[in-house]
Amino acid sequence: MDAKRQNFSSAIERIKKMLGGGKIRLMEVCGTHTVAISRAGLRQLLKPDVELLSGPGCPVCVTPASDIAKVLWLAEQGITIATFGDMMKVPVDGRSLFHLKARGSDVRIVYSPIEAVDIAESLADGEVVFVGVGFETTAPAIAGAIVDAKDRKLKNFSVFASMKTIPTPLDIICRSPQIGVDGFILPGHVSAIIGSKPYRFIAEKYDKPGVITGFEPEDIVDGVFRLAKMISNGTAGIEVSYSRVVRPDGNVAAKRLMEEIFELCDSEWRGLGILQNSGLKIREEYSDFDADYRFKIPEFPDAKDNPACQCDKVILGLLKPNQCPLFGTECIPTNPQGPCMISSEGACAAYYKYGE
């Protein structure tokens, strides 16, 4: 056994010894953490002392059916849709962007918002809408794309803004006795932008600890160790185990750019409903780049997911993916029934891929 693996195993044993037979429930908020935990088999290694629950940190998974229906409507109007690939197969009322593309709609997968700006510049006679789904990690890049489009004097580029902020749903989870979370493994990517300060309410208001970690197995185990120590000692704080990337104040320049282009708004979350000041909308000064404003998109309050899909419960830690009746039978990666199996950061996709 090499030294790295020995230290890793030793850390897990120290966690179990510290808990002394007691059991704790931790939530990994970020979808990338969920994938890393599943890939490394950490859920099994930490059982039964530590139970790890997946949280609402997959942006595609928390996007409600009503927003996806709006994007489908835009595609049906002959507008070119530029989107990240994970959005392609999310079904609403039996349709998806993938289906519309197969029927002739111009739907293009991009890997950055700037690619969507480039597409708009190449299509002088056509409208291009970028599907702006994501958290604070993605928001600065989307803001930068809007600034770039303005600098290029493009009149045919806009963003459908469906971005959300991570701290708000954690307040609801903290208050839920049904979920019963003892502490949080907080997201590394989001925290690189917003810093550690926005999570202070978790400790100060709810007396629960949180640790921001990286994505290597050693990072995550260190985060679990820190959480177990705080819980065992009866203390609560927000610690950073990812100090090589995360600072208390985050990325000041990125936050300044976000604040220039976006402002907080009420936003609907899958499984949570409308949460006050939990979303980001485009400021009035940049309304020319707001797809909602430009195209007067109708509301779709009756848009529905597959009623048998339990993704809304999975992202809240109320249900584990393998407890959904569709998991591994009707719902598999080649025939996904909901966003948690579609997204590369979805808990169901991670559980299925790594055999949990």
C-alpha positions in Angstrom: 0.0 0.0 0.0 1.6 3.3 -1.0 1.8 6.2 1.4 -1.0 8.2 -0.2 -3.5 5.3 0.0 -2.4 4.5 3.5 -3.0 8.1 4.6 -6.4 8.0 2.9 -7.4 4.8 4.7 -6.1 6.2 8.0 -8.2 9.3 7.6 -11.4 7.3 7.2 -10.5 5.2 10.2 -9.9 8.3 12.2 -13.4 9.6 11.2 -15.0 6.4 12.4 -13.0 6.4 15.6 -13.9 10.0 16.3 -17.6 9.3 15.9 -17.4 6.3 18.3 -20.3 4.4 16.8 -22.4 7.5 16.4 -23.9 8.3 13.0 -24.0 11.6 11.1 -25.8 12.7 8.0 -23.9 15.0 5.6 -25.0 16.6 2.4 -22.7 17.1 -0.5 -24.3 20.1 -2.1 -22.4 20.1 -5.4 -23.1 17.7 -8.3 -19.4 17.4 -9.1 -18.8 16.2 -5.5 -21.6 13.6 -5.9 -19.7 12.3 -9.0 -16.4 12.3 -7.2 -17.8 10.5 -4.2 -19.4 7.8 -6.3 -16.3 7.4 -8.4 -14.1 6.9 -5.4 -16.6 4.7 -3.6 -16.6 7.0 -0.6 -20.3 6.4 0.3 -19.5 2.7 0.9 -16.2 3.3 2.7 -17.8 5.7 5.2 -20.8 3.6 5.9 -22.5 3.1 8.4 -20.9 6.0 10.5 -21.4 8.7 7.8 -24.4 8.9 5.5 -23.8 11.1 2.5 -26.8 12.7 0.8 -26.8 14.4 -2.6 -28.1 18.0 -2.7 -29.4 20.7 -5.1 -26.0 21.4 -6.7 -26.7 20.2 -10.3 -27.9 23.2 -12.3 -29.8 21.2 -14.9 -31.5 19.1 -12.2 -32.9 22.2 -10.4 -34.1 23.9 -13.6 -38.0 23.7 -13.5 -40.1 22.3 -16.3 -41.6 25.7 -16.9 -38.2 27.2 -17.9 -37.4 24.3 -20.2 -40.8 24.7 -21.8 -39.9 28.3 -22.6 -36.7 27.3 -24.3 -38.6 24.7 -26.4 -41.0 27.5 -27.4 -38.1 29.7 -28.5 -36.7 26.8 -30.6 -40.1 26.4 -32.3 -40.1 30.1 -33.3 -37.2 29.5 -35.6 -34.7 30.9 -33.2 -31.2 29.3 -33.0 -30.7 27.9 -29.5 -27.2 27.5 -28.1 -26.9 25.4 -25.0 -24.7 23.2 -22.9 -25.1 19.5 -23.8 -26.8 18.4 -20.6 -29.9 20.4 -21.4 -30.5 18.6 -24.7 -32.4 15.6 -23.4 -34.4 17.0 -20.5 -38.0 16.0 -21.2 -41.0 18.3 -20.7 -44.4 17.1 -21.7 -42.7 14.4 -23.8 -40.5 16.7 -25.8 -36.9 17.9 -25.5 -34.4 20.1 -27.4 -33.0 16.8 -28.8 -36.4 16.0 -30.3 -36.8 19.5 -31.7 -33.4 19.3 -33.3 -34.2 16.0 -34.9 -37.3 17.7 -36.4 -35.3 20.5 -37.9 -34.9 23.2 -35.2 -31.5 24.9 -35.1 -30.2 23.7 -31.7 -26.5 23.8 -31.1 -24.3 22.4 -28.3 -21.6 24.9 -27.1 -19.0 24.6 -24.5 -18.9 28.2 -23.4 -21.2 31.2 -23.7 -18.6 33.0 -25.9 -19.2 30.3 -28.6 -22.9 31.4 -28.7 -21.7 34.9 -29.3 -19.6 33.7 -32.2 -22.6 31.9 -33.6 -24.6 35.1 -33.5 -21.9 37.0 -35.3 -21.9 34.4 -38.0 -25.7 34.4 -38.4 -26.3 38.1 -39.2 -29.9 37.4 -40.3 -30.9 35.0 -37.5 -31.6 35.4 -33.7 -29.4 33.3 -31.3 -30.4 32.6 -27.7 -28.0 31.1 -25.2 -29.6 29.0 -22.5 -28.2 30.5 -19.4 -28.5 27.7 -16.9 -26.1 27.5 -13.9 -25.0 28.8 -10.6 -22.5 31.4 -9.5 -19.8 29.4 -11.2 -21.2 29.9 -14.7 -22.8 33.4 -14.2 -19.5 35.4 -14.7 -18.9 33.7 -18.0 -22.5 34.4 -19.1 -22.1 38.0 -18.0 -18.9 38.3 -20.0 -20.6 36.9 -23.1 -23.2 39.7 -22.8 -20.5 42.3 -22.5 -18.7 40.8 -25.5 -21.9 40.8 -27.6 -22.4 44.5 -26.7 -18.8 45.3 -27.6 -19.3 43.6 -30.9 -22.5 45.6 -31.4 -24.5 42.4 -32.0 -28.3 42.9 -32.3 -29.2 39.2 -32.6 -27.7 37.7 -29.4 -29.6 37.2 -26.2 -29.6 35.0 -23.1 -32.5 33.1 -21.5 -31.5 33.7 -17.9 -32.3 30.8 -15.6 -29.3 31.1 -13.3 -29.6 30.4 -9.6 -27.7 31.1 -6.4 -26.6 28.2 -4.1 -26.9 29.6 -0.5 -30.7 30.1 -0.6 -31.9 26.5 -0.9 -29.5 25.5 1.9 -31.5 27.7 4.3 -34.6 25.5 3.5 -32.6 22.3 3.9 -31.3 23.5 7.3 -34.9 24.0 8.4 -36.2 20.6 7.3 -36.5 18.0 10.0 -37.5 15.5 7.4 -34.0 15.8 5.7 -32.2 16.1 9.0 -28.7 17.1 7.7 -26.0 17.5 10.4 -23.5 19.3 8.2 -22.6 20.3 4.6 -19.8 19.5 2.2 -20.0 22.9 0.4 -19.2 23.3 -3.3 -15.7 24.2 -4.4 -16.5 25.7 -7.8 -19.3 28.1 -6.6 -17.2 29.0 -3.6 -14.3 30.0 -5.7 -16.6 32.8 -7.0 -18.6 33.8 -3.9 -16.1 32.8 -1.2 -16.9 31.3 2.2 -18.7 34.3 3.8 -22.2 33.7 2.2 -22.5 30.3 4.1 -22.0 31.8 7.6 -25.7 31.7 8.3 -25.6 27.9 8.3 -23.4 27.9 11.4 -24.7 31.2 13.0 -28.4 30.6 12.4 -28.8 26.8 12.4 -25.7 25.7 14.4 -24.6 23.4 11.7 -21.1 23.1 10.3 -20.0 23.4 6.7 -16.7 22.7 5.0 -15.7 23.8 1.5 -13.7 21.1 -0.2 -12.0 20.3 -3.5 -12.9 17.3 -5.7 -10.1 14.8 -5.1 -11.0 11.9 -2.7 -8.4 13.2 -0.3 -10.1 16.7 -0.3 -13.5 15.2 0.4 -12.3 12.9 3.2 -10.6 15.9 4.8 -13.8 17.8 4.6 -15.7 14.9 6.2 -13.1 14.7 8.9 -13.4 18.4 9.7 -17.2 18.1 9.8 -17.1 15.0 12.0 -14.7 16.8 14.4 -17.0 19.9 14.7 -20.1 17.7 15.2 -18.4 15.6 17.8 -17.2 18.7 19.6 -20.6 20.3 19.4 -19.2 23.3 17.5 -20.3 24.9 14.2 -18.4 26.9 11.8 -17.6 27.3 8.1 -14.2 26.0 7.2 -12.2 26.0 3.9 -10.4 22.8 3.0 -9.9 24.1 -0.5 -7.7 27.1 0.4 -5.6 26.6 -2.8 -8.7 27.9 -4.7 -11.2 29.5 -2.3 -10.8 32.7 -0.4 -13.3 34.2 2.2 -14.2 37.0 -0.2 -14.1 34.8 -3.3 -13.3 36.2 -6.8 -13.9 40.0 -6.4 -13.6 40.7 -10.1 -16.0 37.9 -11.1 -18.5 39.1 -8.5 -18.2 42.7 -9.8 -19.0 41.6 -13.3 -22.0 39.5 -12.2 -23.3 42.5 -10.3 -22.9 44.8 -13.3 -25.0 42.5 -15.5 -27.4 40.7 -13.2 -29.6 41.4 -10.2 -31.3 39.1 -7.7 -34.8 37.9 -8.4 -37.3 35.3 -7.2 -36.7 32.0 -9.0 -38.4 28.7 -9.3 -36.5 25.6 -8.4 -37.5 22.0 -9.2 -38.7 20.4 -6.0 -38.6 23.7 -4.0 -41.0 26.0 -5.8 -40.3 29.8 -6.0 -37.5 31.0 -3.6 -37.2 34.7 -2.9 -34.0 36.3 -4.3 -32.5 33.0 -5.3 -32.1 33.7 -9.1 -30.2 36.1 -11.3 -32.0 38.2 -14.0 -30.5 40.5 -16.5 -30.5 44.2 -15.4 -32.7 46.6 -17.3 -29.7 48.4 -18.7 -28.8 45.2 -20.6 -32.4 44.2 -21.6 -31.5 44.1 -25.3 -29.7 40.9 -24.4 -32.6 39.4 -22.3 -34.4 36.8 -24.3 -37.5 37.1 -22.0 -37.7 40.8 -22.8 -36.9 40.6 -26.5 -39.3 37.8 -27.4 -42.1 38.2 -24.7 -41.9 34.5 -23.9 -45.2 33.1 -22.6 -45.5 31.4 -19.3 -46.0 27.6 -19.1 -47.4 27.0 -15.6 -48.8 23.6 -16.7 -45.5 22.2 -18.1 -44.8 18.8 -16.5 -42.0 16.4 -16.1 -42.5 12.6 -16.1 -44.8 12.3 -13.0 -43.1 9.1 -12.0 -39.6 10.7 -11.9 -38.4 11.4 -8.4 -35.7 13.8 -9.3 -37.3 16.6 -7.2 -36.8 14.4 -4.1 -33.3 13.3 -5.0 -31.9 16.8 -5.2 -33.2 17.5 -1.6 -31.7 14.4 -0.1 -35.2 13.1 0.6 -34.6 10.1 -1.6 -31.5 8.3 -2.8 -31.4 7.6 -6.6 -31.6 3.8 -6.2 -34.8 4.3 -4.2 -36.6 5.7 -7.2 -38.8 3.0 -8.8 -37.6 4.0 -12.3 -33.9 3.8 -11.4 -32.0 1.2 -13.5 -35.2 -0.1 -15.1 -37.1 2.5 -17.1 -34.6 5.2 -16.3 -31.1 4.5 -17.6 -28.5 6.8 -19.3 -29.6 5.7 -22.8 -33.3 6.2 -21.8 -33.3 8.9 -19.1 -36.6 9.9 -17.6 -35.4 13.0 -15.7 -32.6 15.5 -15.4 -30.8 13.6 -12.5 -30.1 10.8 -15.0 -29.4 13.1 -17.9 -26.9 15.6 -16.4 -23.3 14.6 -16.1 -23.5 16.1 -12.5 -26.8 14.3 -11.7 -27.0 12.0 -8.7 -28.8 9.3 -10.6 -26.3 9.3 -13.4 -23.4 9.0 -10.9 -25.1 6.2 -8.9 -25.8 4.3 -12.1 -22.4 4.8 -13.7 -20.5 3.7 -10.6 -22.8 0.9 -9.5 -24.3 2.3 -6.3 
